[in-house]
Amino acid sequence: MKTKKNVTRIFIVEDDPIYQRLVKYVMGINPDHEVTVFGSGQALLQRLAEKPDIISLDYSLPDTDGEALLRKIKQLCPEAHVIVLSGQIDVPTAVRMLKMGASDYITKDTETKERLLHTLNSIKSEIHERAEAAQHQPVASAVKSSLGNAILGDSKPMAAVFQLLEKAASTNITVSIVGETGTGKELVAKSIHQNSARRNGPFVAVNMSAIPKELLESELFGYEKGAFTGALARKKGQFEMADGGTLFLDEIGEMDINMQAKLLRVLQERELMRVGGESPIPFDARLVTATNRSLAEEVQRGNFREDLYYRLLGLNITMPPLRERSSDIVLLAAHFLEGFAKLNGLGKIEISKEAKSKLLGYSFPGNVRELRALMELAAVMSTGGVVQADDIRFNSVRKESTFLTDNLTLEEYKTRIINHFLEKYNNDVLLVAKKLDIGKSTIYRMLAENGKQQQIAVGY
């Protein structure tokens, strides 16, 4: 049993005294972490019944093999998040460990501490999101309310997304999600699954761009023992793993043209053939795809099969970039700030008016994902329980300006320009009024409207 509310139980398996101290220090920074250190794999296995949340696992232990120990951990404590530390850079081993379920594979070097902190925070965010989802059991007839805090937004573009989510959740239609990187496409896919009749089945996500084309067929459809060198046992593919649930194919536009033909046949026949197999295997999985590019344009370029395009089209959901839903920026920023503060025991943190104005004056090329990272950093940099403008630090490389490509009214463009000059001249209203040759009252009126949460697009 956990000794106090919100405690995170962490087990460290490490026989090197130096790294044992390092990992224990990193993992124990947060007072809500309960850290236990083991010097051998056998000692860890004897305590796995205590169900740790996170395990830091040294790959080279004196009494057991790292891969064998990870396999046992996943069998005995499948919910535990495992971080593997290794003294050697071994890409094939890293790939195997990640496929076996490790959250990360970290090489012991001068950047170990930073990598550990980053991975630890990512895992804790995932644990927090799962806990939030568990408190909000999905109901198909009320998609938005049942999403908990997964997808937020009161803007018109997001209202349209929520309407489509309801339609997607209430049927079994194939869904294609289109949007820029960082707009939340996987969150939408998960929400469709959680609000559908298949919610009790598995949700399997596959990033098509992360799998070499030579391995894609065996990864999707599985293989039989002896199908190729190294195939020592039968392995189910992602399609079989998703049976009865939802299969999410992210970055579908990256799929090799030859593999597209095999995928089309599987979707048409609703059955697959493992590599090296002789008998077709039926499958029943709801398909959701996502891409950050226009598949219609890819069809025109000859990079994507037209017949597969129409097979996948189904219900299309377009995720708007953050610059087109700027009235959600402050709402999302406050949400991310609150979540990070709770997760790290920082207490309540607010956002100053100047910080809000700075956020509203930015185009967010990385979209919601970038906003979340900015607010987590701002929470760390803030003092006195308030995020100031200087705590907002933009580090991304901005994309080509979209100033004239956004569908805004003349009034919205005017507000965007004013905010840009306010940021440039440190909110000196008199100077900005002179530069733009407008009255001070125009600027004050716009600032008052922003303060009432009536923000409009002000990116540049």
N, C-alpha and C positions, 0 to 999 in steps of 0.2 A: 504494500500500500504506500502511496505517496504521503510524505510527511506534512506537506502544507499545500495550500491551494496554488495552482499555476506553476508548481515546481517542474523543472525539466530535468529528468534523470539521465545522466550521461555516464557511460562506461568507457574507460580508456584501456586498451590492450597494447602495452608497449614495454619491451624489455630493455631498451636503451635508456639509461638514467637521464641523459641530457634531454632527449625528446620527450621522455616521460614528464619531466618538469615543465617543458615548453607547452606541451599539449594541455597539461593540467592547468597551467596558468591561463591560457587562452580560453579554455572551456569554463574556468571558474571565475572569470571577471564579473559575470552577472551573479548577484547574490541569490537569485532564484534558481540557480543551477545546482543540482546535487551531483557531485562528481565522485566516481569511484575508479580507482586505478588497479589494473591487474598486470602481472608480469608474464602471464602465459595464457595460451588459448584455453587450456583445460580449466584454469581458474575462472575464466569468463563463462564457459559453458555451465559450470556449476551454479552460476547466479543468474542465468538467463530467464529463469522463471519469474524474476522480479520485473520483467518487461521494461527495459530501458527505452527511452525515446530516441537516443542517439548513441551510436557506438563509433569510437575512433579506433581503427584496426590497423596495427602494424602488419605489413605484408609478410615480413620475414621474422617468424617467431621460432624459438628453439624447439618447441614441442609439436608444431603442426604447420601445415602448409596454408598460406593465406587464402587461397581459393577454396580449399576444403573447409576452412573455418567459416568463410563467408556463406558457403552453401548450407552449413549447419545452422548458422544464425538465421538465414532466411526460412529455413524449415521450422525452427523452434520459436522464432520471434519475428514473423514476417512484417510486422508494423514498424520495426526499428529502422531508423535511417543510419546507414553505415558509410563512414568516410574512411577510405583506405589510404594509408601513408606508406610510401616505399622509398628506399634509398637509391633506387635505380630508375632511369627513364626507360620504360619498356612499353612502347605503344600497343603491341598486340596484347600484352597482359592487361593494360589499362582498359582496352576495349572489352576484353572478356569480363573483367570485373564489373564494368558498368552495365554490360548486358545481363549479368547475374543479379543486378539490382543495387549495386553500390551507388550512393548519391554523388560521390566524387572520388577521384584518384589523384592524390597530391604527392608530388615528389619532395623529398626532404632536401631543402636547399635554403638559400637566404630569404626566399619569399614564402616559406612555409607558414609563418605566423599570419601574414595577410591573407593567404589563400584559405586558411582554416577559419579565420574570422568571417570572411565573405561567405563561405559554404555554410558555416554555422547559422548565420543570419538568414540565408536563403531557406535552409531546412526549417528554422523556427517560424518563418513566414508561412511556409507550406503547412506546418502543424497548426498554426493559428487559423489559417483559412479552412482547414478540414474541420476544426472545432466549431467554427462559425457555421459551416454548412450543416454539421450535425445538429445544431440548434434550430435550424430552419428546414424542416423536412419539406421537400418540394411537392407542390400541388399543381397539376397541369392547368387548372382553371384560373390560377392566379400567379402567372409566371413572374411578374416583376416583384411582388411581395415575397415570393418564395426564394428569390435569389440571394436573400440575406444581403451581404455587402459585396457580393462578387461583381455585379455590374451596376454602376450608379450613373444617374444622369436625368436631369429634368428638361434638357433642351429638346427642341423640335426634332432634330435628327435622331436623337435617342428614343423619342416617343415612337417614331416609325420602326425602329429596331425592335422595341418591346412588342409592338403589334405583330411583327413577323415571327418573333420568338413564340408567341402564343400559338400561332398557326402551325409552326414547325413542331411544337411539343405535343400538339393534339393529334398529329398524324404520324405516319411512318415514311413520309416522303424524303427522298434524298435531298440534302441541304448543301448548298455551296456558299461559302463565306468569302467575301472579297474585302480587302482592306490593307492599308499600309502596315508595315512592321510596327508592332507596339500598340495597335489599336484594340487588342483584346479578342482576337479571333478564337483562340483556344478556350477562353472563358465562355464565349458564346456557345461553342460546341458542347462544353461540359454542362452548361445551363439547359440546353436542349435535351441532353441525355437525362439529367436529373429531374426534369419536369415531364418526361415522357413515360409511357407504359413500360419502357425497358429500364427504368431507373434502378431496379434491383439486379440487373445484369452488369457485366463489366464495361468500363469505358477504357478503350485502348487507343492511345495516341501514337502516331508514327510520323516523324519528321522525315519526309521524303528526301530533302536536301542533305540530310546527315548520313545517309546510307549509300555507300558506293554502288554503282549500277550493277557491278558483278555479284553483289550480295543481295540485291533487292528482292529477287524472286524467292530465294530461300527464306529471307526474312519475312516476307508477306505470306507465303504459302507453306512454309516449312519444308522439311526434307526427311527422307527415310535413311535408316542406318546403311552406311556403305554407299550412299549416293555420290559421294566425292571424298577425296582425301581429307581426313579430319572429321568426317561424319560418323562418329563412334556410336551414336544412338539416335533414335527417331526424335525429331523436334517439331513441335507444332509451330505454325506460323501465326502472324498477328491476326489474320482472318479467323482462324480457328479459336484463338484466344478471346476474340470479341464475340463469339457465338452467344446469342441471346441478349446482346447488349448493343453498344455503339462503337463503330470503328471510325476514328478521326484521322484522315490523311492530310497532314499539313504540308503546305508548299507542293501541292499536286502538280503544279506547272513545271516542276523540276524533273519529273519522271522521264526516263529515257523513252524515245519513240517506240522502240521494239518492245519494251515492257508494257507500254500502253495497250498494245494489241492483246496481250495476255490478260491484262486487267479487264478489258472490255468483255472478253469471253467469259471470265469468271462472273462478272456482274450480270451478263445475259443469261447464263446457265444456272446461276446461284449455286455453283459447286466449283471446287478447286481440285488441283492435283499437286500433291507434294512433289518436290524435286526427287526423282528416282522412284516415285510411286507408280502404281499400276491401276489403282481404283480411284474414281472420283469421290470426293468427300463433300456432302452438302453442307452449307453454312447458312446461318440466319443472323445477320448483323445489319443494323441500320448504318448507312454510310453518310458521313459528313466530311466534306472537303474544304480546304482553305487555300487561298493563294493571295499574294500581294501584287499580282499582275493580271492583266486582262487575258483570259483564255481565248476569247474571241479573236483578239489580235494575234495570239500565238498560233491559232488555227490558220489565219491568213498568211502567217510567215512560214507555215509548214512545220512548226515545232510541236504541234499538238493535233491529235487525230480529231477530225470533225465528228465522227460517229461517237467517240468517247465523250467529247465535249457535250453533246446533246444528252448522252446517257447520264452524265453527272450534274447537269444543269439544275434540275428539280426546282426547289424553292431557293431563290437567291437572296442573301442578306448582305448588304453593303455596310461595313463599319465605317462611320465617318471619322476623318482625322480630327485630332483634338482642336486644331485651329478652326474647324468648322462647327465646333460645339463649345465655344469659349465660355458660355454661361455655366458650363459644368466644371470649369477649371478650379475655382475656389472651393466648390463642393468636394471635388475629388482630392484636392490638396489637403483639406481639413481631415478627410477620411483617412488618407495615408498617414498623415501626421499623428492622428489619434491611435491608429493601429500600431505604428512603430513605437510610440511612446509607451503604450500599454505593454507591448512585448518586451521592452527593455527597461521597464520600471522607471521611466523618466518623469512621471507625473503629467499633469495637464499642460499642454503647450498650445498657445494661440498664435494666430498669424496677424501681424500688424497691417495697417492700411497700406503702408508703403510697400510691404512685401507682396500684398495682393496686387497692387498696381504693377509691380515688376513682373509678376507671373502673367498678368493679363497682357503685358507688352511683348510677350515672347511667342514665337511661332511653333515651338515644340516639334521639331522634326522627328524626334523619337516617340512622339505621341504619349499615351497614358503611361507606358512603361518608363519613359524618361521623367515624367512628372513624379512618379512614385520614387524613383531614385533621387531626384532633387529634394523631395520633402524628407526623405530619410536622412540625407546629408544635412539638411537644414535643421532637423531636430537635434542632431549631434552638435552642430555648431552654435545653436541658440543658447542664450543665457537668460535667466530670469523668467523662464516660462513663456517667452514670446519670440517668435521667428521674425527677425528684422530683415530689411531689404538686402543688407550685406551678407546675410546667411544663405540667400538664394544664389547659388553659383552655377552658372551655365557653362558646361564643359563640352557639349556636343558640337560637331562640325555641322553648321547649318546647311540645309539644302538650298537649291536655287530658289530665289524669291518667288513666292506665290501671290504677291500683292495684287496683281491684276487678274489672276486666274480664279480667285475666290468669288463666289456669287454673293456679293454684298450690296447693300443699298448705299446711296451717296452719303447718308448720315452715318452709316457704319464705317465707311472708308474715312470720313472726317474724324471720327473718334479714334480710329486706328492711328492716324497721323498724329493727333494730339498726344496720345499716350506715348508714341515713339519719341516725340520731342521732350515730353516731361521726363522720361527716363534718361534721355541724352543730357538734359540740363538740370538733373537732380531735383526735379519737381519745383523749379523756379517758375511759378505761374506768370509773373510779370514778364520775365525774359521770353518765355514761350509765346505769350500773347504778342510781343513785339516781333518775334521771329516769323510768326505765322500771319501777322497783321489781322488779328481777331480780338474781340473784346474778352476781358478777364472773366466776365460773367458766363461766357460760353464754356470756358474751361471748368469753372466752378460747378456749373450745372451738370456737366458730364461726370465730374468726380462724385457729385452727390448721387447721381443715378447709379454709378458703380457701387457706391457704398450701400445702396438699397438692394444689392444683388441683381441689378438689371444690366449686367455686363453684356457687351457686344464684342464682336471680334476685334482684337487689337494687335494681332501678331504682325510681323513684318519679315 
